[in-house]
Every structure is written in structure tokens, then in C-alpha cells.
């Protein structure tokens, strides 16, 4: 199952940091692709740098027509929104489908078409919160925590420690 995250409403002047966090969470929590509705070379460079240094093959793409992209997607479309059905009541059905997943998250008011295009409108609680938090919780629930054991092959590897930090750099 391939997981793609579609970030709608990226605003260059305001959302650079939050969009970078979306890309980082997507990579670390098992998504293979992050797609933005606006190209931002800085975020692309940031994810490329992290992937080269720490491993993983997540990639960023950009599109100009999010609606056509979603309509053409072959798989389940999941829209994370505080107005949706609670994840506790919807995740079992979503996991039962082995189709690829397109997870849509918005950075500003999401067009009403998203609610209609989505196979599932899912809430990680029905209160305002960060789309980064919603994405992390959803990806973790979808994969039952297995993504947290993923092994990444990069220039650096963290050796888990109870105290302190240990990083091994390839070639040293």
C-alpha cells in the first residue's frame, strides 16, 4: 500500500515551517510521497537533505490542479478534518481496504469539493488542532505503529540510548 499526503493551501510567506514539518512527519511516519498544490523549492531541498543524511526515499512533488489529481487517484481518499467522523469509528474500515491511500490535509480553509471527493472525512478529535498532529496520529493508527520500527539507510544512524545521544556516521 502506497501512502501519499496531499497538502492543500500552502502559503509561501506563512506556511514554510509547518509545510516542512508535514514533509518530515510524512517521511518519518511511512508516507512515500508528499504532494503540494504549489511548488516550493525550499521545502523540496529540505526533505532531500534530510533523506540523504538520515535515509528514506520519500519525495515531494507539486501539482497545479489538486482536484484533477484527487479525482484521478486510484485508491482511498482520506481527508483529515475536525468535522469528520472520529478516527476511532472509521480506522477499522480504512485499514480493511488494502488500496493505496491519499491523505488530504489543508493549511487554510479547504474547498468544499474535498469533502465530497473524499471516501472518508476523518477527525482526530472534533476540536481545532494542528494538521501536523492529525497527520502523525492518523499515519500511526493506519500502520498500527509499525512505521516506528522502520529502518532508514542514510549517512547517519541513531543508536537508541536511555541517556545521551549516539549517532554513527557512515564512513567514520
C-alpha positions in Angstrom: 0.0 0.0 0.0 1.4 3.3 -1.1 0.7 6.4 1.1 0.6 9.8 -0.4 0.0 13.0 1.5 -1.7 15.9 -0.4 -1.1 19.3 1.3 -3.6 21.9 0.2 -3.3 25.6 0.7 0.4 26.0 1.2 1.1 29.8 1.6 4.7 30.6 0.9 5.0 33.5 3.3 3.2 31.9 6.2 3.4 28.1 6.0 7.0 27.3 5.2 7.8 25.8 8.6 4.5 23.9 9.0 4.7 22.6 5.5 8.3 21.4 6.2 7.0 19.6 9.3 4.3 18.0 7.2 7.0 16.7 4.8 9.2 15.5 7.7 6.3 13.7 9.5 5.1 12.1 6.3 8.6 10.7 5.7 9.2 9.5 9.2 5.7 8.0 9.6 5.7 5.9 6.4 4.4 8.0 3.5 6.2 7.6 0.3 5.2 10.9 -1.3 4.1 14.3 -0.3 2.3 16.4 -2.9 1.8 20.2 -2.6 -0.6 22.3 -4.6 2.2 24.8 -5.0 5.8 24.2 -5.8 8.2 25.3 -3.0 11.9 24.5 -3.9 13.0 25.3 -0.3 10.8 22.5 1.2 11.9 20.1 -1.5 15.6 20.8 -0.8 14.9 20.4 3.0 13.3 17.0 2.6 16.0 15.9 0.1 18.7 16.9 2.6 17.1 15.0 5.4 16.6 11.9 3.3 20.2 11.9 2.1 21.5 12.4 5.7 19.1 10.2 7.6 17.8 7.8 4.9 14.5 7.1 3.3 13.1 7.7 -0.1 10.1 9.9 0.5 9.8 12.5 -2.2 8.0 15.8 -2.8 6.0 16.6 -5.9 3.9 19.5 -6.8 0.7 19.8 -8.9 -1.3 22.7 -10.3 -4.7 21.1 -10.2 -5.4 19.3 -6.9 -9.0 18.4 -7.9 -8.0 16.5 -11.0 -5.2 14.9 -9.1 -7.6 13.6 -6.4 -10.2 12.6 -9.0 -7.6 10.6 -10.9 -6.2 8.9 -7.8 -6.6 5.1 -7.7 -7.3 4.2 -4.1 -8.9 5.5 -0.9 -9.0 9.3 -0.4 -8.9 10.3 3.3 -9.5 13.9 4.3 -8.3 14.8 7.8 -10.7 17.4 9.1 -12.1 18.2 12.6 -15.6 18.0 11.0 -15.2 14.3 10.1 -16.1 11.0 11.7 -13.8 10.3 14.7 -10.8 8.1 13.8 -11.9 5.6 16.5 -15.1 5.0 14.5 -13.5 5.0 11.0 -10.0 3.5 11.1 -11.0 -0.2 11.1 -12.9 0.2 7.8 -10.0 2.3 6.3 -7.4 -0.3 7.3 -9.6 -3.2 5.9 -9.1 -1.7 2.4 -5.7 -2.6 1.0 -5.8 0.1 -1.6 -3.3 3.0 -1.9 -4.1 5.9 0.4 -4.3 9.6 -0.5 -4.4 11.6 2.7 -5.5 15.2 2.2 -4.7 17.9 4.8 -5.4 21.6 4.4 -3.4 24.6 5.5 -6.3 27.0 5.2 -10.0 26.7 4.5 -10.4 23.6 2.4 -12.6 23.8 -0.7 -16.0 22.1 -0.1 -15.2 19.8 -3.0 -12.7 18.0 -0.9 -15.4 16.8 1.5 -17.3 15.3 -1.5 -14.3 13.8 -3.2 -13.1 12.0 -0.1 -14.1 8.4 0.6 -13.5 9.2 4.3 -13.7 12.5 6.2 -11.8 11.6 9.4 -11.4 13.6 12.6 -8.6 13.2 15.1 -11.0 14.8 17.6 -13.6 17.4 16.8 -11.6 20.4 18.1 -9.2 22.8 16.3 -5.7 21.4 16.2 -2.6 21.2 14.0 -2.7 19.3 10.7 0.8 18.1 11.6 -0.5 16.4 14.7 -3.5 15.0 12.9 -1.3 13.5 10.2 1.0 11.9 12.7 -1.8 10.3 14.7 -3.6 9.1 11.5 -0.4 7.6 10.0 0.4 5.9 13.2 -3.1 4.4 13.6 -3.2 3.4 10.0 0.0 1.4 10.3 -0.5 0.2 13.9 2.8 1.7 15.0 4.8 -0.5 12.6 6.2 2.6 10.9 8.1 3.5 14.1 10.3 0.4 13.6 11.2 1.3 10.0 15.0 1.2 9.2 16.3 4.1 7.2 19.6 3.8 5.4 21.4 7.2 5.3 24.7 8.8 6.1 23.7 9.0 9.8 22.1 6.4 12.1 20.8 7.0 15.6 21.7 4.3 18.1 18.9 4.5 20.7 20.2 5.3 24.2 18.5 5.6 27.6 20.7 8.7 28.3 22.6 10.9 25.9 22.8 10.8 22.1 24.7 8.4 19.9 24.9 8.9 16.1 27.0 6.8 13.8 28.1 8.5 10.6 28.7 6.2 7.6 32.4 6.1 6.7 33.7 7.1 10.1 
